[in-house]
Amino acid sequence: MNDLAPEESSLRCGRFVLSLARPLVMGVVNITPDSFSDGGEYLDADAAVEHARELAREGADIIDIGGESTRPGAEPVSASEELKRIMPALEGLRTLGVAISVDTSKPDVMRAALAGGADMINDIWAFRAEGAFEEVAPTNAAVCVMHMQGQPRTMQVAPHYDDVVGEVGSFLKERALAAKRLGIDDDRIVIDPGFGFGKSLQHNLCLLRGLKDLAGLGWPVLVGLSRKSMLGTITGRGVGDRVHASVAAALLAVINGARIVRVHDVGATRDAIAVFQALHTLS
């Protein structure tokens, strides 16, 4: 494991070495017709690229593009369809000047995305597909391993844990160590507890409160809470009206140890983190 303190460590991410001295912001670009928040808005490659550029202007450190919805109840798509959606956008983002992450679980898509210039692979299945880690290992790309109980179509049907923080932590540690065994160094590994992926509201809140335990595993923690249904349950607001709750959740995640937050609203999140950092670094 990585024994460096967060302020001393960095993430090796393809063409980039990203300092973790401050929390990083990952901007979301869903190139899908059915994602829960912005499905259909950026299905056209030009629209996806322009949105990614706007997120970079707002201060995103990483852009995460995905061609398959993973919302609760989502149906899977083929590798060819996923590639058809993401590769034109990836081509248009090569010169953006920020790290590009591709959200996929398919080794064939990973291979093509890495050849096309992806700097990170973000996998909700934690690289459990046969050959997944092997696609990334010989490259310089980072990996994000995420916890999910069940699968997208059924994951929110009565999820159960005896100790959600302990069980999620054990899983993430096992997958990170599996990555290491295949030659992926600590400074290329990120872990994600998978908020909303086979978790009830209570599970999600326990994980948010227990993030320090996950950060203590030794790898940077990525958190994706932006606009999710748990925030709608708490606030009573629809997806498009969850900006304030999303920023609050991202800031709480950072306070509790997250080093990367995956968000739709980059500018607002960066501003909130900047205020926290100013106070945190006050001498």
C-alpha positions in Angstrom: 0.0 0.0 0.0 0.9 3.6 -0.4 2.2 4.9 3.0 2.6 8.6 1.9 0.2 11.1 3.4 -2.2 12.6 0.9 -0.4 15.9 0.7 2.8 14.1 -0.2 1.4 11.7 -2.7 0.4 11.8 -6.4 -1.5 9.8 -8.9 0.2 8.5 -12.0 -2.5 8.9 -14.7 -1.4 8.2 -18.2 0.3 11.3 -19.6 -0.1 13.1 -16.3 1.2 13.0 -12.7 -1.6 14.5 -10.6 -0.7 15.9 -7.2 -3.0 15.0 -4.4 -1.9 17.9 -2.3 -5.5 19.2 -2.9 -8.6 17.2 -3.7 -9.1 16.6 -7.5 -12.3 17.2 -9.3 -13.5 14.8 -12.0 -16.1 16.1 -14.4 -18.7 13.7 -15.8 -19.6 13.4 -19.5 -22.2 10.7 -20.2 -22.3 9.8 -23.9 -25.5 7.8 -23.5 -29.2 8.2 -24.2 -30.3 7.0 -20.7 -28.0 8.1 -17.9 -30.0 9.3 -14.9 -28.9 12.9 -15.0 -27.8 14.0 -18.4 -28.8 11.1 -20.7 -29.1 12.1 -24.3 -27.6 15.6 -23.8 -24.2 14.7 -25.1 -24.8 11.6 -27.3 -23.4 13.6 -30.2 -19.6 13.5 -30.2 -19.3 17.3 -30.8 -21.6 18.1 -28.0 -19.7 15.7 -25.7 -16.4 17.3 -26.6 -17.7 20.9 -26.1 -19.2 20.0 -22.7 -15.9 18.4 -21.7 -14.1 21.6 -22.7 -16.5 23.6 -20.6 -15.9 21.4 -17.6 -12.1 21.8 -18.1 -12.6 25.6 -18.2 -14.4 25.4 -14.9 -11.4 23.6 -13.4 -11.9 19.9 -13.9 -8.6 18.0 -13.3 -10.0 14.8 -14.9 -12.8 14.3 -17.5 -14.6 11.0 -17.1 -16.5 9.8 -20.3 -18.7 6.8 -20.5 -20.8 5.2 -23.2 -23.0 2.8 -21.1 -25.4 3.9 -18.4 -25.0 2.3 -15.0 -28.0 3.8 -13.4 -30.3 1.5 -11.4 -32.3 -0.6 -13.9 -30.0 0.1 -16.8 -29.7 -2.4 -19.6 -26.2 -3.4 -20.8 -24.9 -2.4 -24.3 -22.5 -4.1 -26.6 -18.8 -3.3 -26.7 -19.2 -2.1 -30.3 -22.0 0.3 -29.4 -20.0 1.6 -26.4 -17.0 2.2 -28.7 -19.1 3.9 -31.3 -20.2 6.4 -28.6 -16.9 7.1 -26.9 -14.1 6.9 -29.5 -15.0 10.0 -31.5 -15.2 12.0 -28.3 -11.9 10.6 -27.0 -10.3 11.6 -30.3 -11.6 15.1 -29.8 -10.3 15.3 -26.3 -6.7 14.2 -26.8 -5.5 17.8 -26.8 -7.6 19.1 -24.0 -4.8 19.3 -21.5 -6.4 17.4 -18.7 -6.5 13.7 -17.9 -9.2 11.6 -19.7 -10.8 8.7 -17.8 -13.0 6.2 -19.6 -15.8 4.6 -17.6 -16.1 1.0 -18.9 -16.1 -2.6 -17.6 -15.3 -4.3 -21.0 -11.7 -5.3 -21.7 -12.2 -4.8 -25.5 -13.3 -1.2 -24.8 -10.4 -0.7 -22.4 -7.9 -1.8 -25.0 -9.3 0.5 -27.7 -9.7 3.5 -25.2 -6.1 3.1 -24.0 -4.8 2.9 -27.6 -6.8 6.1 -28.2 -5.2 8.0 -25.4 -7.2 7.3 -22.3 -5.3 8.2 -19.1 -7.5 6.2 -16.7 -10.0 3.4 -16.7 -12.8 3.7 -14.3 -14.6 0.3 -13.8 -17.7 -0.2 -11.7 -17.0 -4.0 -11.9 -13.6 -3.4 -10.3 -11.8 -5.1 -13.2 -13.4 -8.5 -12.5 -14.0 -9.3 -16.2 -11.4 -11.8 -17.5 -8.4 -10.0 -18.7 -9.4 -6.5 -17.6 -6.4 -5.7 -15.4 -4.2 -7.2 -18.0 -5.3 -4.6 -20.5 -4.2 -1.7 -18.3 -1.2 -3.2 -16.6 1.4 -2.7 -19.4 0.3 1.0 -19.8 0.9 4.0 -17.6 -2.8 4.5 -17.1 -4.5 4.7 -13.7 -7.3 2.4 -12.6 -10.3 3.1 -10.4 -11.8 0.0 -8.8 -15.3 0.4 -7.5 -17.5 -1.6 -5.2 -20.9 -2.6 -6.4 -23.3 -5.2 -4.8 -25.2 -7.0 -7.6 -25.5 -5.5 -11.0 -27.1 -2.3 -12.4 -30.4 -3.9 -13.4 -31.1 -5.2 -9.9 -28.6 -3.6 -7.5 -31.1 -1.5 -5.6 -33.4 -4.4 -4.8 -33.0 -4.9 -1.1 -29.2 -4.5 -0.7 -27.9 -6.0 2.5 -24.7 -5.6 4.6 -23.8 -6.6 8.1 -21.0 -4.0 8.2 -21.1 -1.8 5.1 -17.9 0.1 5.7 -16.0 -3.0 6.6 -17.3 -5.1 3.7 -16.8 -2.4 1.1 -13.3 -1.8 2.5 -12.4 -5.5 2.4 -13.5 -5.8 -1.2 -11.7 -2.7 -2.4 -8.5 -3.8 -0.6 -8.7 -7.2 -2.3 -9.2 -5.6 -5.8 -6.4 -3.1 -5.3 -4.0 -5.9 -4.2 -5.1 -7.9 -7.3 -4.1 -5.0 -9.4 -0.7 -4.8 -7.7 -0.1 -8.5 -8.3 -0.5 -7.9 -12.0 2.0 -5.0 -12.0 -0.1 -2.0 -11.4 1.7 0.2 -8.9 0.1 1.9 -5.9 0.4 5.3 -7.4 -1.8 4.2 -10.3 -4.6 2.8 -8.1 -7.8 4.6 -6.9 -10.6 3.1 -4.9 -14.3 4.0 -5.0 -16.9 2.8 -2.5 -19.7 3.0 -5.1 -22.3 5.2 -3.6 -25.7 4.2 -4.9 -24.5 0.9 -6.4 -26.3 -1.7 -4.4 -26.7 0.5 -1.3 -29.7 1.9 0.6 -29.7 5.5 1.9 -28.6 4.3 5.3 -25.7 2.4 3.7 -24.6 5.4 1.7 -24.7 7.7 4.8 -22.7 5.1 6.8 -20.1 5.0 4.0 -19.9 8.8 3.8 -19.3 9.0 7.6 -16.8 6.1 7.4 -14.7 7.4 4.5 -11.7 7.9 6.8 -11.6 4.2 7.3 -11.5 3.6 3.5 -8.9 6.3 3.1 -6.8 4.5 5.7 -6.4 1.6 3.3 -3.7 3.6 1.7 -5.1 4.4 -1.8 -6.8 7.6 -2.9 -10.5 7.5 -2.5 -12.8 8.7 -5.3 -16.4 9.5 -4.4 -19.3 10.0 -6.8 -22.4 11.4 -5.1 -23.3 14.1 -7.7 -27.1 14.4 -8.2 -27.7 10.9 -7.0 -31.1 9.6 -5.8 -29.9 9.6 -2.1 -29.7 13.3 -2.4 -33.2 13.5 -3.8 -34.5 11.3 -1.0 -32.9 13.6 1.6 -33.9 16.9 0.0 -37.1 16.0 -1.9 -35.6 17.6 -5.1 -35.5 16.3 -8.6 -32.3 15.5 -10.5 -31.9 18.9 -12.0 -32.3 20.7 -8.7 -29.6 18.8 -6.7 -26.7 21.1 -7.3 -26.5 22.5 -3.8 -26.9 19.0 -2.2 -24.3 17.6 -4.6 -21.8 20.3 -3.7 -22.5 19.8 0.1 -22.0 16.0 -0.4 -18.7 16.5 -2.3 -17.4 18.8 0.4 -18.3 16.4 3.2 -16.6 13.6 1.2 -13.4 15.7 1.0 -13.6 16.6 4.7 -13.9 12.9 5.5 -10.9 11.9 3.3 -11.8 11.7 -0.4 -9.1 12.9 -2.7 -11.1 12.8 -5.9 -14.8 13.8 -6.3 -16.7 12.9 -9.5 -19.2 15.6 -10.2 -21.5 17.1 -12.8 -21.2 20.7 -11.5 -17.4 21.3 -11.6 -17.3 25.1 -11.1 -19.5 25.1 -8.0 -17.6 22.1 -6.5 -14.2 23.7 -7.1 -15.3 26.9 -5.4 -16.5 25.0 -2.3 -13.3 23.0 -2.1 -11.3 26.2 -2.5 -13.0 27.7 0.5 -12.3 24.6 2.5 -8.7 24.4 1.4 -8.1 28.1 2.4 -9.3 27.3 5.9 -7.5 24.0 6.0 -4.2 25.4 5.0 -4.4 28.5 7.3 -1.1 28.8 9.2 
